[in-house]
Amino acid sequence: MPKSLDSFAPCACCDRPLTEEEMVTRCHEIVQEYKDKPGGLIPALQMAQSLFGYLPKPVVKAIADGFGKSYSEVSGVVSFYSFFSTRPRGKFLIRVCLGTACYVRGGKDVLEALKKKLGVEVGETTPDRNFTLDVGRCFGACGMAPVVMINDTVHQRVKPGRIGELLTRVLTGENPTAERERA
Ligand code: FES
């Protein structure tokens, strides 16, 4: 009988990163949860990524073994979908929209400001593991360009000169809609 998903929750008291061995142990539980469900591989990978923040090789291998598939087959699935990452991600995933509307209204400048402020390039994570920087191609909010998505929250009309302010608000959990109100 698989454990409840609550059993996967990270330790609230120490919040230390799991070792790869601990991740693999939890993968066995994830596999039990999904292996008999039709199309269960993708949700299992999503669950593993939600819990660990990324999909390191031992995790992909454990899930492949659990589903009776080859490592290369599951690794191919992971590389096919852009929402999977084999590198550690920060607590906050920042995606700068570079779709046409956002690009022409300053999305590139927003991206450059974020690179400078965070000291990382696209695809990289800050050393404190707070932020990962990425780009996207339209989040469906073109009328509010330029747009930045941070985890599941869309920040509208983002100004390069206010990037530091935005990051501080994200870290402190301040009202994410404030960006629109101050624009
Ligand atoms: S182009 Fe950026 S939200 Fe559509």
Residues whose N, C-alpha, C, O or C-beta is under 5 A from the ligand:
A	BS01	FES	C97 G99 T100 A101 C102 C138 F139 G140 A141 C142 V147
